[in-house]
């Protein structure tokens, strides 16, 4: 009798276990919910279906954004008629604002920019093509232009920090296959970003360079609306992490404690919340070291374009728009993502006998080294551009040197290679090291690094011009680039990045990664000390 009862109990336990297994395979195991707040069903939400929608949306949003940003420095010099240094500073400040704030979305700003360009700024029609100057503008027209581009910046700034984390949320960390897909997602996310900018850097850049500024801006607005429609249509297929551990819980607890006049002031925070704060504070030294890299990166949208415009842009009978040279950066990103994921990563895994390969910190260090070589390359090209340039020129010295613009290819390729190691490494590092309730904060750290890098670049250009433009000296970045020494500015950035790399090594050796509990059946420890984290 007892044996039968025991056997019956075993059958019940077995059925319960099978039910639990079936339920765990039916729902996401990491607590994700669908767009209505219900437990996420694996077959219907998340995964690569939702991830692909987010990647396409990111590509369209990037096309819209870079449709404005890629040629903005030339729009400022040709249409708004700013000097080279002022235009570079304006682009840096605008790009910095993109990654710092959010408001009502970029679509309205793009529409306003398209209308203001068509109705007020590009007069006569077709001006700003490098050959015909535009008419002077009133303060109101210029103010409307700045309002438009900053609306684009503010809207895009609210989108960027969240979309990468939202995409990563589509993969169940408790499932071994999806956990691996989540790591791969960040590389594909950055690839989608660059493919979106490829269209704006080639087709839109060409039309804008020919004076069709309004057409390019309207195309950007259309891309933004298409991305919005796609996002709304795909929302039912997406999953989001449970809001149970959001940072706002701590503030609400403080408010309740304050209102209730709690007797024990030490019961404000849990031990977990204290550890989360300590975790975030440990990230800050690494984060600070990434800002100088962003100073280097932002030159691609400002000084690289001005440098290219002053070179020989004719290849045969075809005139290459200076801003479209960034297409080589995009191709470089795509090639190096493939190279790293398919060739370098498996090779390093075999050499180190470690399935993780290069750590995020190691990859970020490699990115800094490549950035140094990119600035040295840009400085050497600028040195020879000056050697083969005419001393006197008009209209920002466009096409004033016999040195071909194709010599810029190495610096763009090197910047692209550095992005794969630095920015993709940053996204993975801050996302993995941020506490569960602060994943978006981790992504926002990446965006804020780019933001501050742009502001630092603007300040640096201003300081350099104040110091070097004395008396009869025009400074390093004057309106007539052939009388300046932009090569020295590039070498200065290379030196600053070298110092930053040394500081980064010290911070990386000091840093200790957080311990990640077993996910998807694979138990691994990231509590390694910094010497091990940096060892190749």
SVG drawing of the C-alpha trace seen along z (x, -y; Angstrom):
<svg xmlns="http://www.w3.org/2000/svg" viewBox="-2 -91 57 93">
<polyline fill="none" stroke="black" stroke-width="0.4" points="0.0,0.0 2.8,-2.3 4.7,-1.4 1.6,-2.2 1.2,-5.6 4.9,-6.3 4.7,-5.4 1.6,-7.5 3.4,-10.4 6.3,-9.9 3.9,-10.0 2.4,-13.3 5.8,-14.8 6.8,-13.7 3.7,-15.2 4.3,-18.5 7.9,-18.6 6.9,-18.0 4.2,-20.8 6.9,-23.1 9.2,-22.3 6.5,-22.8 5.5,-26.2 9.1,-27.3 9.5,-26.5 6.2,-28.3 7.0,-31.5 10.2,-33.6 12.2,-32.5 13.7,-36.0 10.4,-37.5 9.8,-39.4 6.3,-40.7 4.5,-41.6 3.3,-45.0 0.1,-44.5 2.0,-43.5 1.3,-39.8 4.0,-37.1 5.8,-36.9 5.1,-33.8 8.3,-32.7 6.6,-31.7 4.8,-35.0 7.1,-37.7 10.8,-38.6 13.5,-36.6 15.0,-37.4 11.6,-38.3 11.3,-41.3 15.0,-41.9 15.0,-42.1 12.2,-44.7 14.2,-46.8 17.3,-46.5 15.4,-47.7 13.9,-50.5 17.4,-51.5 18.6,-51.6 15.7,-53.9 16.2,-56.2 19.9,-56.4 19.2,-57.3 16.9,-60.1 19.5,-61.4 22.5,-61.3 20.6,-62.8 20.9,-65.9 24.2,-65.3 26.4,-64.0 26.5,-67.3 25.7,-69.7 29.2,-71.2 29.0,-72.0 25.5,-73.4 26.8,-75.7 29.8,-76.9 28.0,-77.1 24.5,-78.2 24.7,-79.7 28.2,-81.0 30.0,-80.2 33.8,-79.9 35.4,-76.4 36.1,-76.6 32.6,-77.9 31.0,-75.3 33.0,-72.5 32.0,-73.8 28.3,-74.0 28.3,-70.4 30.0,-69.2 27.5,-71.1 24.6,-69.8 25.8,-66.2 26.5,-66.4 22.9,-67.5 21.7,-64.5 23.0,-62.1 22.1,-64.1 18.4,-65.1 15.0,-64.0 11.8,-65.9 9.0,-65.3 10.8,-63.2 12.9,-64.0 10.0,-63.8 8.6,-67.3 12.1,-68.8 12.9,-67.2 9.7,-68.6 10.5,-72.0 14.1,-71.8 12.8,-70.8 10.3,-73.6 12.7,-76.3 15.4,-75.2 13.0,-75.2 11.2,-78.4 13.9,-80.6 17.5,-79.3 18.4,-77.8 18.0,-81.0 18.5,-81.2 17.5,-77.6 20.5,-75.3 22.9,-77.5 25.3,-76.0 26.7,-73.5 30.3,-74.7 30.1,-77.0 27.2,-79.4 26.9,-81.3 23.5,-81.7 21.9,-85.0 22.4,-86.4 19.8,-85.3 17.9,-87.2 18.3,-86.3 14.8,-84.8 15.6,-82.5 18.8,-81.4 17.0,-80.9 14.4,-78.7 17.2,-76.6 18.8,-76.1 15.4,-75.3 14.8,-72.7 18.1,-70.8 17.9,-70.9 14.4,-69.4 15.9,-66.6 18.8,-66.3 16.5,-66.3 14.1,-63.7 16.9,-61.4 18.6,-61.7 15.5,-60.2 15.5,-57.3 19.1,-56.2 19.8,-55.3 16.8,-53.0 16.6,-51.2 19.7,-49.1 18.6,-47.9 15.1,-47.3 16.5,-45.2 18.5,-43.1 15.4,-42.6 14.0,-40.5 16.3,-37.6 15.7,-35.4 18.9,-35.5 17.9,-32.2 17.9,-30.4 21.4,-29.4 20.8,-29.9 19.0,-33.3 21.7,-34.4 24.3,-33.9 22.0,-35.7 21.8,-38.6 25.6,-39.1 25.5,-38.9 22.7,-41.4 24.9,-44.4 27.2,-43.8 24.3,-43.5 22.7,-46.6 25.8,-48.6 25.9,-47.2 22.3,-48.3 23.2,-51.7 26.0,-52.0 24.0,-50.5 21.3,-53.2 23.9,-55.9 25.4,-54.4 22.3,-55.5 22.5,-59.0 26.2,-59.2 26.0,-58.3 22.7,-59.1 21.5,-61.9 25.0,-63.3 25.3,-63.5 22.0,-65.4 22.8,-67.8 26.3,-68.4 24.7,-69.4 22.5,-72.0 19.3,-69.9 19.3,-70.4 15.5,-70.4 15.2,-67.1 17.7,-65.5 15.9,-66.7 12.5,-65.6 14.0,-62.1 15.2,-62.1 11.7,-63.1 10.1,-60.3 12.6,-57.7 11.7,-58.9 8.0,-58.5 8.5,-55.1 10.6,-54.0 7.9,-55.2 5.2,-53.3 7.2,-50.1 7.9,-50.4 4.2,-50.8 3.2,-47.9 5.7,-45.6 5.0,-46.5 2.7,-43.5 5.6,-41.1 8.1,-42.7 8.9,-41.8 10.0,-44.1 11.8,-43.4 9.6,-43.4 9.6,-46.8 10.0,-45.2 13.5,-46.5 13.4,-50.0 15.5,-52.8 12.3,-54.7 11.5,-52.3 14.1,-53.8 12.8,-57.3 9.2,-56.2 10.4,-54.4 12.1,-57.5 8.9,-59.5 6.8,-57.1 9.4,-57.0 9.5,-60.8 5.7,-61.1 5.4,-58.5 8.2,-60.0 10.0,-56.7 11.8,-56.2 14.8,-54.4 16.7,-56.5 18.9,-53.5 16.0,-51.5 15.9,-53.8 17.7,-51.4 18.1,-47.6 21.5,-46.0 20.8,-45.2 20.2,-48.9 23.5,-49.8 25.4,-47.3 23.8,-48.6 25.0,-52.1 28.5,-50.8 28.3,-48.9 27.5,-52.1 30.2,-54.1 32.8,-51.4 31.8,-52.0 32.5,-55.8 36.3,-55.7 36.0,-53.4 33.3,-55.7 35.4,-58.8 38.2,-57.3 35.9,-56.8 35.1,-60.5 38.4,-61.3 37.7,-58.6 34.5,-60.3 36.4,-63.5 38.4,-61.6 35.2,-60.0 33.4,-63.3 36.1,-64.7 34.7,-62.5 31.6,-64.6 33.4,-68.0 37.1,-68.4 37.4,-65.3 34.6,-66.8 36.3,-70.2 39.6,-68.6 38.1,-66.5 36.4,-69.6 39.8,-71.3 41.3,-68.4 40.9,-67.3 37.4,-65.8 37.4,-64.9 38.0,-61.2 37.9,-61.1 34.8,-63.1 32.9,-62.3 32.9,-64.7 33.0,-62.9 31.0,-64.7 33.4,-65.1 30.8,-63.9 30.3,-60.6 33.8,-59.5 32.4,-58.3 30.9,-55.4 34.4,-53.9 33.9,-54.1 30.6,-52.2 32.1,-49.6 35.0,-49.2 32.6,-48.7 30.8,-45.9 34.0,-44.2 35.5,-44.4 32.4,-43.1 32.5,-40.1 36.3,-39.8 35.9,-39.9 32.9,-37.6 33.9,-35.0 37.7,-35.0 39.4,-36.8 37.0,-35.8 37.2,-32.0 41.0,-32.3 41.4,-34.1 39.1,-31.6 41.3,-28.8 44.5,-30.5 43.2,-31.5 41.2,-28.3 38.4,-30.6 34.9,-30.7 34.6,-34.4 37.6,-35.4 38.6,-39.1 36.9,-40.8 35.0,-44.0 37.8,-46.0 40.4,-44.5 38.4,-45.3 37.9,-48.9 41.7,-49.2 42.2,-48.0 39.8,-50.6 41.8,-53.4 45.0,-52.2 43.4,-52.1 42.0,-55.6 45.5,-56.9 46.7,-55.6 43.6,-57.1 44.6,-60.6 48.2,-60.1 47.0,-59.1 44.7,-62.1 47.6,-64.4 50.0,-62.9 47.3,-63.4 46.7,-67.0 50.5,-67.6 50.7,-66.6 47.5,-68.3 49.0,-71.6 52.2,-70.8 50.2,-70.5 47.7,-73.3 47.5,-76.9 48.2,-79.5 45.3,-81.8 41.8,-80.5 38.2,-81.5 35.1,-79.9 36.8,-77.7 39.5,-76.5 37.3,-73.9 39.2,-71.9 42.3,-74.0 44.8,-71.1 46.0,-68.7 46.1,-65.9 43.2,-63.5 40.5,-63.0 41.0,-59.3 44.0,-59.6 41.4,-60.1 40.4,-56.4 42.9,-55.1 41.7,-57.5 38.1,-56.6 38.8,-52.9 40.8,-53.1 38.0,-55.0 35.5,-52.3 37.8,-49.6 38.1,-51.4 34.3,-51.7 33.9,-47.9 36.1,-47.5 35.3,-50.6 31.6,-51.3 30.4,-47.7 32.6,-46.8 31.1,-49.7 27.5,-48.6 28.2,-45.1 30.3,-46.2 27.9,-48.7 24.8,-46.5 26.4,-43.5 27.8,-45.4 24.9,-47.6 22.4,-46.2 19.2,-44.6 17.1,-47.6 19.5,-50.0 20.2,-48.4 19.0,-51.6 21.3,-53.6 24.2,-51.5 23.2,-52.2 22.8,-55.9 26.4,-56.0 27.5,-55.1 25.4,-57.9 26.5,-60.4 30.2,-59.6 29.6,-60.5 27.7,-63.7 30.5,-64.9 33.1,-64.0 31.4,-66.4 31.2,-69.2 34.9,-68.6 35.8,-68.7 34.0,-72.1 35.8,-73.5 39.1,-72.1 38.7,-73.8 37.9,-77.1 40.9,-76.9 43.2,-75.9 42.0,-78.8 42.3,-81.3 45.9,-80.2 47.1,-79.8 45.3,-82.7 47.5,-85.6 48.6,-88.7 49.1,-87.9 48.8,-84.1 45.5,-82.7 45.5,-79.8 45.4,-76.0 41.8,-75.9 41.2,-79.2 38.7,-79.9 41.6,-79.5 42.7,-76.0 45.8,-76.3 47.1,-78.9 46.4,-76.9 47.8,-73.8 45.0,-71.3 47.6,-68.6 48.9,-69.8 45.4,-69.5 45.2,-65.9 48.5,-65.2 47.3,-66.9 44.3,-64.5 46.6,-61.5 48.8,-62.7 45.7,-63.2 44.3,-59.8 47.7,-58.2 47.6,-59.7 44.0,-58.6 45.0,-55.1 47.6,-55.0 45.0,-56.2 42.5,-53.7 44.9,-50.8 45.3,-51.8 41.5,-52.1 40.9,-48.7 43.4,-47.0 41.7,-48.5 38.2,-47.6 36.5,-44.4 33.6,-43.1 30.3,-42.1 29.5,-38.5 26.8,-37.2 24.8,-34.3 24.3,-31.2 22.3,-32.0 21.0,-29.4 22.8,-26.6 26.3,-28.1 27.8,-29.2 30.6,-31.8 32.3,-34.2 33.1,-37.8 34.5,-38.6 38.0,-38.3 40.6,-40.7 41.8,-43.3 45.1,-41.6 43.2,-38.6 40.7,-40.8 43.4,-42.5 45.6,-39.4 45.5,-38.3"/>
</svg>
